[in-house]
Amino acid sequence: MDSILISGANRGIGLELARQFAAGGWHVLATARKPDEAEELAALGSNIEILELEVDNEASIAALKETLKGRPIDVLFANAGITGDLKAMAGDVTREDFLKVQAVNGFAPFALARALRENVLAGERKVVAAMSSLMSSVTANDWGTQYTYRASKTALNASWVALAEAWRPLGLTCVLIRPGMVATRMTNFTGIRAEDSVAGMKSVIEGLTPADAGRIIGYDGLDVPW
């Protein structure tokens, strides 16, 4: 049975990812900050294993690493993320908000990937994925705003491509995935259905090959401009 670890799997896109992969016969390692309160995850069935993880807490990542020591993981999907204040104008962006969003969106996926690298190396598919965004694109940024969120996802892209190059010789495939504008709490329920986005992302992940390392791939299979 293929296995996938999904961070931030207790709601929104993460929950739908867990639902669809579990329904597809995958064993899902689903992380949540408060596993005891992840009732929707627990209701998804026997293919779901809920694990505690606070992604911006290095001690929590270390504890997860110890819990999973020696266990193969086919796909690691660093999904957990936050938006910060998307409406803040340049003069209103605070250092605190900027650094918090960077910690969760930029550094945490990187820290999780390096912590669980050996687990993924022991798996069959050897995929290390992270949730990017069209907002990460410098080329496509023709309307400004969303300073903090954009910066965090662009930083994620840069570190992930560096990982793709560094880990390619090991046989690991590091990719970035764009979910599209999905109707969740994060987007005020504006956009496409989470079910449709996740169905597309699942198809992309299942079709990945080593040649895809370093790409930003949309749920529709199309590349996102840098």
C-alpha positions as CSV (number, residue, x, y, z in Angstrom):
1,M,0.0,0.0,0.0
2,D,1.4,3.4,-0.9
3,S,1.7,5.9,1.9
4,I,1.5,9.7,2.0
5,L,2.2,12.1,4.9
6,I,0.0,15.3,4.7
7,S,0.7,18.1,7.1
8,G,-2.2,20.3,8.1
9,A,-4.7,17.6,7.3
10,N,-7.5,18.4,9.8
11,R,-9.4,21.0,7.6
12,G,-9.7,22.6,4.2
13,I,-7.6,21.3,1.4
14,G,-5.6,19.1,3.7
15,L,-8.7,17.3,4.9
16,E,-9.9,16.7,1.3
17,L,-6.4,15.4,0.4
18,A,-6.6,12.9,3.2
19,R,-10.1,11.9,2.2
20,Q,-9.3,11.3,-1.5
21,F,-6.0,9.5,-0.9
22,A,-7.5,7.3,1.7
23,A,-10.4,6.5,-0.6
24,G,-7.9,5.7,-3.3
25,G,-6.3,3.0,-1.2
26,W,-3.4,4.9,0.2
27,H,-2.3,4.8,3.9
28,V,-2.5,8.4,5.0
29,L,-0.3,9.8,7.8
30,A,-2.4,12.9,8.6
31,T,-1.0,15.5,10.9
32,A,-2.9,17.9,13.0
33,R,-2.0,20.3,15.9
34,K,-4.6,18.7,18.1
35,P,-5.3,15.1,17.0
36,D,-7.9,14.5,19.7
37,E,-10.0,17.2,18.1
38,A,-9.6,16.0,14.5
39,E,-13.0,14.3,14.4
40,E,-13.5,14.6,10.7
41,L,-10.1,13.0,10.0
42,A,-10.9,10.2,12.4
43,A,-14.1,9.5,10.6
44,L,-12.4,8.8,7.3
45,G,-11.6,5.2,8.1
46,S,-8.9,2.8,8.8
47,N,-6.5,4.1,6.1
48,I,-6.0,7.3,8.2
49,E,-3.4,7.5,10.9
50,I,-3.5,10.8,12.8
51,L,-0.3,12.3,14.2
52,E,0.4,15.4,16.2
53,L,2.4,18.2,14.5
54,E,2.8,21.9,15.1
55,V,4.7,22.8,11.9
56,D,6.4,25.9,13.1
57,N,7.7,24.2,16.3
58,E,11.0,22.4,15.7
59,A,10.5,20.3,18.8
60,S,7.3,19.0,17.4
61,I,8.9,18.2,14.1
62,A,11.7,16.4,16.0
63,A,9.1,14.4,17.9
64,L,7.3,13.4,14.7
65,K,10.7,12.3,13.2
66,E,11.2,10.1,16.2
67,T,7.7,8.6,16.0
68,L,8.2,7.7,12.3
69,K,11.8,6.5,12.7
70,G,12.4,3.6,10.3
71,R,9.0,3.9,8.6
72,P,9.0,4.3,4.8
73,I,6.9,7.2,3.3
74,D,6.2,7.2,-0.4
75,V,5.1,10.8,-0.6
76,L,5.6,13.7,1.8
77,F,3.1,16.6,1.1
78,A,3.9,19.7,3.1
79,N,0.4,21.2,2.9
80,A,0.0,23.2,6.1
81,G,0.1,27.0,5.6
82,I,-1.4,30.4,6.7
83,T,-2.2,33.6,4.8
84,G,-1.5,36.3,7.3
85,D,-3.3,39.6,6.7
86,L,-3.9,39.5,2.9
87,K,-5.6,42.9,3.0
88,A,-2.7,44.8,4.6
89,M,-1.3,47.7,2.6
90,A,2.5,48.1,2.4
91,G,2.6,50.6,5.2
92,D,0.5,48.2,7.4
93,V,2.6,45.1,7.1
94,T,4.1,44.3,10.4
95,R,7.4,42.5,11.1
96,E,5.6,40.1,13.4
97,D,3.0,39.0,10.8
98,F,5.7,38.8,8.0
99,L,8.0,36.6,10.0
100,K,5.1,34.4,11.3
101,V,3.9,33.7,7.8
102,Q,7.5,33.1,6.6
103,A,8.0,30.6,9.5
104,V,4.9,28.6,8.6
105,N,4.9,28.8,4.8
106,G,8.6,29.1,4.1
107,F,10.7,27.5,6.7
108,A,8.4,24.8,8.1
109,P,8.0,22.8,4.9
110,F,11.8,22.8,4.5
111,A,12.3,21.7,8.1
112,L,9.7,18.9,7.7
113,A,11.3,17.7,4.5
114,R,14.8,17.5,5.9
115,A,13.5,15.8,9.1
116,L,11.7,13.0,7.1
117,R,14.1,12.7,4.2
118,E,15.3,9.2,5.3
119,N,11.7,8.0,5.5
120,V,11.0,9.2,1.9
121,L,14.2,7.6,0.7
122,A,13.0,4.3,2.1
123,G,9.7,4.6,0.2
124,E,8.9,3.5,-3.3
125,R,7.8,6.8,-5.0
126,K,10.3,9.1,-3.2
127,V,8.3,12.3,-3.7
128,V,8.7,15.4,-1.6
129,A,5.9,17.9,-2.4
130,A,5.0,21.3,-1.0
131,M,1.9,23.5,-1.5
132,S,2.8,26.5,-3.5
133,S,0.6,29.2,-5.1
134,L,0.2,31.4,-8.1
135,M,0.9,34.2,-5.6
136,S,4.5,32.8,-5.5
137,S,5.1,33.8,-9.1
138,V,7.1,36.9,-9.7
139,T,6.3,36.8,-13.5
140,A,2.5,36.7,-12.9
141,N,2.4,39.4,-10.2
142,D,0.7,42.2,-12.2
143,W,-1.6,43.5,-9.5
144,G,0.5,43.7,-6.3
145,T,-0.8,43.4,-2.7
146,Q,-0.6,40.3,-0.5
147,Y,3.0,41.1,0.3
148,T,3.6,38.8,3.2
149,Y,1.9,35.7,1.7
150,R,3.6,36.2,-1.7
151,A,7.0,36.5,-0.1
152,S,6.5,33.4,1.9
153,K,5.5,31.2,-1.1
154,T,8.3,32.7,-3.3
155,A,10.8,31.8,-0.5
156,L,9.3,28.3,-0.4
157,N,9.8,27.9,-4.2
158,A,13.4,28.9,-4.0
159,S,14.3,26.5,-1.2
160,W,12.3,23.7,-2.8
161,V,14.1,24.0,-6.1
162,A,17.4,24.0,-4.3
163,L,16.3,20.8,-2.6
164,A,15.3,19.3,-5.9
165,E,18.8,19.9,-7.2
166,A,20.5,18.7,-4.1
167,W,18.4,15.6,-3.6
168,R,17.9,14.6,-7.3
169,P,21.1,12.4,-7.2
170,L,19.6,10.5,-4.2
171,G,16.5,9.6,-6.3
172,L,14.2,12.0,-4.6
173,T,11.7,14.0,-6.6
174,C,10.9,17.4,-5.1
175,V,8.0,19.3,-6.6
176,L,5.7,22.2,-5.9
177,I,2.0,22.0,-6.3
178,R,-0.5,24.8,-7.0
179,P,-4.0,24.1,-5.8
180,G,-5.7,26.9,-7.6
181,M,-8.1,29.4,-6.0
182,V,-10.0,27.0,-3.7
183,A,-13.2,27.7,-1.7
184,T,-12.0,27.3,1.9
185,R,-11.9,29.3,5.0
186,M,-8.6,30.7,3.9
187,T,-10.1,32.2,0.8
188,N,-13.5,33.2,2.3
189,F,-15.0,30.2,0.4
190,T,-14.3,31.8,-2.9
191,G,-13.1,29.7,-5.9
192,I,-13.3,26.2,-7.2
193,R,-14.4,23.3,-5.1
194,A,-11.8,21.6,-2.9
195,E,-12.9,18.3,-4.3
196,D,-12.0,19.3,-7.8
197,S,-8.7,20.9,-6.8
198,V,-7.7,17.8,-4.8
199,A,-8.7,15.4,-7.5
200,G,-6.4,17.2,-9.9
201,M,-3.5,17.4,-7.4
202,K,-3.9,13.7,-6.6
203,S,-3.7,12.9,-10.3
204,V,-0.5,15.0,-10.6
205,I,1.1,13.4,-7.6
206,E,0.4,9.9,-8.8
207,G,1.8,10.6,-12.2
208,L,5.1,12.2,-11.1
209,T,8.4,10.9,-12.4
210,P,12.0,12.0,-11.5
211,A,12.0,14.3,-14.6
212,D,9.4,16.5,-12.8
213,A,11.8,17.5,-10.0
214,G,11.9,21.3,-9.5
215,R,8.6,22.0,-11.3
216,I,5.7,24.1,-10.0
217,I,2.7,22.1,-11.2
218,G,-0.9,23.2,-11.1
219,Y,-3.8,21.0,-10.1
220,D,-4.6,21.1,-13.8
221,G,-1.2,19.7,-14.8
222,L,0.0,23.0,-16.2
223,D,3.3,24.7,-15.0
224,V,3.1,27.8,-13.0
225,P,5.3,30.7,-14.3
226,W,8.2,31.6,-12.0
